[in-house]
Amino acid sequence: MHLAIGDVVRDLEDMSLGSVVGIADDPSAARYLVLQLSGGELRRAWPHSVELVGRASNALTTNQFVAMLVCMGLGLSTALCGYAVEQGSGGGLPASILTGLGLYSAVMTTFRLILRLTGPRRIRV
């Protein structure tokens, strides 16, 4: 399981919710998670006894928001160019629309992939 700091997990031993605040090593070569419960209490839980409930996410920074707007504009212009090229080559309306949608999706998927790669690290436990 891949977890990041701030992910919300449920401890299956007593069904309590907590957020991951760290990962520690035991001298016996075992890894365990450090959870913060709702009252501020810290405790450890074994990775095999937790269930992921929610992922931590951060709001877009100003630079990321500007990059998103640029990518949306680039995707829209790419979609319109692809639509025009498909129409000019004698393609039908459904093929032209699908070409435009596919090109827009390709640009936005690339942007989301870059955000995913530069986002918070997930640690395998």
C-alpha positions as CSV (number, residue, x, y, z in Angstrom):
1,M,0.0,0.0,0.0
2,H,1.3,3.5,-0.8
3,L,0.6,6.2,1.8
4,A,1.6,9.8,2.2
5,I,1.7,12.1,5.2
6,G,-1.8,13.3,5.8
7,D,-3.7,10.3,4.4
8,V,-6.7,9.2,6.5
9,V,-6.7,5.6,7.4
10,R,-8.9,3.3,9.6
11,D,-7.2,1.0,12.0
12,L,-9.0,-2.4,11.6
13,E,-8.1,-3.6,15.1
14,D,-10.4,-1.1,16.8
15,M,-12.0,0.7,13.8
16,S,-10.6,4.1,14.8
17,L,-9.8,6.9,12.2
18,G,-6.5,8.7,12.2
19,S,-4.2,10.5,9.8
20,V,-0.8,9.3,9.0
21,V,1.9,11.6,10.5
22,G,4.9,9.4,10.0
23,I,6.5,6.0,9.4
24,A,8.9,4.5,12.0
25,D,11.2,1.5,12.2
26,D,11.2,-0.8,15.1
27,P,14.5,-2.3,16.3
28,S,13.1,-5.7,15.4
29,A,13.2,-4.6,11.7
30,A,9.5,-4.0,11.5
31,R,7.9,-0.8,10.0
32,Y,4.9,0.7,11.5
33,L,2.8,3.8,10.9
34,V,2.4,6.7,13.4
35,L,-1.2,7.8,13.4
36,Q,-2.7,10.9,15.0
37,L,-6.2,10.3,16.3
38,S,-9.0,12.9,16.6
39,G,-8.0,13.8,20.2
40,G,-4.4,14.6,19.2
41,E,-3.3,11.2,20.6
42,L,-0.4,9.6,18.7
43,R,-0.1,5.9,18.4
44,R,1.3,3.2,16.1
45,A,-0.4,0.8,13.8
46,W,0.9,-2.0,11.7
47,P,0.6,-1.4,7.9
48,H,-1.3,-4.6,7.3
49,S,-4.0,-3.6,9.8
50,V,-5.0,-0.3,8.3
51,E,-7.4,0.6,5.5
52,L,-7.1,3.7,3.4
53,V,-10.1,6.0,3.7
54,G,-9.0,9.2,2.1
55,R,-6.1,10.8,0.3
56,A,-4.5,14.0,1.3
57,S,-4.7,16.7,-1.3
58,N,-3.5,20.3,-1.5
59,A,-5.0,23.2,-3.3
60,L,-3.3,24.4,-6.5
61,T,-0.6,27.0,-6.0
62,T,-0.7,30.2,-8.0
63,N,1.9,28.9,-10.4
64,Q,0.0,25.6,-10.9
65,F,-3.2,27.5,-11.5
66,V,-1.6,29.6,-14.2
67,A,-0.1,26.4,-15.7
68,M,-3.6,24.8,-15.7
69,L,-5.1,27.8,-17.5
70,V,-2.2,27.7,-20.1
71,C,-2.8,24.0,-20.6
72,M,-6.5,24.5,-21.0
73,G,-5.9,27.1,-23.6
74,L,-3.4,24.9,-25.4
75,G,-5.8,22.0,-25.2
76,L,-8.6,24.0,-26.6
77,S,-6.6,25.4,-29.5
78,T,-5.2,21.9,-30.2
79,A,-8.7,20.5,-30.2
80,L,-10.0,23.2,-32.6
81,C,-7.0,22.6,-34.9
82,G,-7.6,18.9,-34.9
83,Y,-11.3,19.4,-35.6
84,A,-10.5,21.7,-38.5
85,V,-7.9,19.3,-40.0
86,E,-10.3,16.3,-39.7
87,Q,-13.1,18.3,-41.3
88,G,-10.8,19.4,-44.1
89,S,-9.7,15.9,-44.9
90,G,-13.3,14.8,-45.5
91,G,-14.1,13.3,-42.1
92,G,-17.6,13.2,-40.8
93,L,-18.9,15.2,-37.9
94,P,-18.6,12.4,-35.3
95,A,-15.0,11.7,-36.3
96,S,-14.1,15.4,-36.1
97,I,-15.7,15.9,-32.7
98,L,-13.9,12.7,-31.3
99,T,-10.6,14.0,-32.7
100,G,-11.0,17.3,-31.0
101,L,-12.0,15.7,-27.7
102,G,-9.1,13.2,-27.9
103,L,-6.6,16.0,-28.4
104,Y,-8.0,18.0,-25.5
105,S,-7.9,15.0,-23.3
106,A,-4.3,14.2,-24.2
107,V,-3.1,17.7,-23.3
108,M,-5.1,17.7,-20.0
109,T,-4.0,14.2,-19.1
110,T,-0.4,15.2,-19.5
111,F,-0.9,18.2,-17.2
112,R,-2.5,15.9,-14.5
113,L,0.4,13.4,-14.9
114,I,2.9,16.2,-14.2
115,L,0.9,17.3,-11.2
116,R,0.9,13.7,-10.0
117,L,4.6,13.3,-10.4
118,T,5.5,16.6,-8.7
119,G,2.9,16.1,-5.9
120,P,3.4,14.6,-2.4
121,R,5.4,11.4,-2.3
122,R,3.7,8.1,-1.6
123,I,5.7,5.7,0.6
124,R,5.2,2.0,0.3
125,V,4.5,0.4,3.6
